[in-house]
Amino acid sequence: MPRTNLWTRDQLLLALRLYMRLPFGKLHRLNPEIIELSKQIGRTPNAIAMKACNFANLDPALQARGIRGLPNLSNADRKIWMEFTNNTEALAAEAEEAASRILGLDEPSLPEFNYPVGITEVERTVRARRVQSFFRATILTTYDSTCALSGIANAELLTASHIIPWSESVERRADPRNGLCLNALLDRAFDRGLFAFDDNLRVVISSRLKNSLTDVRLLCSLDQIEGVALQVPIRFPPDLEAIRFHRTTVFQD
């Protein structure tokens, strides 16, 4: 007998999107966000919680820590996770489009993107906003809305920083293993190559930054981060290959 009531692609995308936005300990049927999504896509809270736990079972970082989700994985679960792994940018854009179309969410408004002229450029900008919105939400959840170096926990002061820059890899623009949660000052310094991380994820300071700090009148976190270890999250720890790329390509020794 053929199976009925199979999950649609849109439903899978929205379940994966929610998984990225919820800490592992909140993947349960009583979570208000899971209940709300269940109403919007016609699935029970228990079904959505189970689907999210299926994704947890596919998450290698959780597996490495001995954390397991549910064992009843479907081929569709594996397929959507593999797509996410192979090209997070495409999956993120599709998931955010589904959220806008099905959930009625407004298109994300991010200050770092300006509206261009021409329909093709507008479409590119919408996609970029969607991808960046997916990436930011995932990174803030992954790092518990806390700067991984300074400990600042005010979301308004935090940035989802790309390790391999946005312009260098389309496929990794939404990859949470290509991201760090940093406060705005540290994000700008990291983006400009004024510090990097060694293979033990400890901060290496550029000589340019050291020289510029000699005349600083007010102490700031840049004075204090050399040798500090990054706080590594449970899910989606930073990819060492991305860390090395930044250190060898972006970092200004």
Secondary structure as the mmCIF struct_conf table of DSSP 4:
data_model
#
loop_
_struct_conf.conf_type_id
_struct_conf.id
_struct_conf.beg_label_comp_id
_struct_conf.beg_label_asym_id
_struct_conf.beg_label_seq_id
_struct_conf.end_label_comp_id
_struct_conf.end_label_asym_id
_struct_conf.end_label_seq_id
BEND BEND1 ASN A 5 ASN A 5
HELX_LH_PP_P HELX_LH_PP_P1 LEU A 6 THR A 8
HELX_RH_AL_P HELX_RH_AL_P1 ARG A 9 ARG A 21
BEND BEND2 LEU A 22 LEU A 22
HELX_RH_3T_P HELX_RH_3T_P1 PHE A 24 LYS A 26
BEND BEND3 HIS A 28 HIS A 28
TURN_TY1_P TURN_TY1_P1 ARG A 29 LEU A 30
HELX_RH_AL_P HELX_RH_AL_P2 PRO A 32 ILE A 41
TURN_TY1_P TURN_TY1_P2 GLY A 42 GLY A 42
HELX_RH_AL_P HELX_RH_AL_P3 PRO A 45 LEU A 58
HELX_RH_AL_P HELX_RH_AL_P4 PRO A 60 ALA A 64
TURN_TY1_P TURN_TY1_P3 ARG A 65 GLY A 66
BEND BEND4 PRO A 71 PRO A 71
HELX_RH_AL_P HELX_RH_AL_P5 ASN A 75 ASN A 86
HELX_RH_AL_P HELX_RH_AL_P6 THR A 88 ILE A 102
BEND BEND5 LEU A 103 LEU A 103
HELX_LH_PP_P HELX_LH_PP_P2 LEU A 105 PRO A 108
TURN_TY1_P TURN_TY1_P4 PRO A 111 GLU A 112
BEND BEND6 VAL A 117 GLY A 118
HELX_RH_AL_P HELX_RH_AL_P7 ILE A 119 THR A 142
TURN_TY1_P TURN_TY1_P5 TYR A 143 SER A 145
BEND BEND7 THR A 146 THR A 146
TURN_TY1_P TURN_TY1_P6 ALA A 148 SER A 150
HELX_RH_3T_P HELX_RH_3T_P2 ALA A 155 LEU A 157
STRN STRN1 LEU A 158 HIS A 162
BEND BEND8 ILE A 163 ILE A 164
HELX_RH_3T_P HELX_RH_3T_P3 TRP A 166 GLU A 168
BEND BEND9 VAL A 170 VAL A 170
TURN_TY1_P TURN_TY1_P7 GLU A 171 ALA A 174
HELX_RH_3T_P HELX_RH_3T_P4 PRO A 176 ASN A 178
STRN STRN2 GLY A 179 ASN A 183
HELX_RH_AL_P HELX_RH_AL_P8 ALA A 184 ASP A 191
TURN_TY1_P TURN_TY1_P8 ARG A 192 GLY A 193
BEND BEND10 LEU A 194 LEU A 194
STRN STRN3 PHE A 195 PHE A 197
TURN_TY1_P TURN_TY1_P9 ASP A 199 ASN A 200
BEND BEND11 LEU A 201 LEU A 201
STRN STRN4 ARG A 202 ARG A 202
STRN STRN5 VAL A 203 ILE A 205
HELX_RH_AL_P HELX_RH_AL_P9 SER A 207 LEU A 213
TURN_TY1_P TURN_TY1_P10 THR A 214 ASP A 215
BEND BEND12 ARG A 217 LEU A 218
HELX_RH_3T_P HELX_RH_3T_P5 SER A 221 ASP A 223
TURN_TY1_P TURN_TY1_P11 GLN A 224 GLN A 224
TURN_TY1_P TURN_TY1_P12 GLU A 226 GLY A 227
HELX_LH_PP_P HELX_LH_PP_P3 VAL A 228 VAL A 228
STRN STRN6 ALA A 229 ALA A 229
HELX_LH_PP_P HELX_LH_PP_P4 LEU A 230 LEU A 230
BEND BEND13 ILE A 234 PHE A 236
HELX_LH_PP_P HELX_LH_PP_P5 PRO A 237 ASP A 239
HELX_RH_AL_P HELX_RH_AL_P10 LEU A 240 PHE A 245
HELX_RH_PI_P HELX_RH_PI_P1 HIS A 246 VAL A 250
#
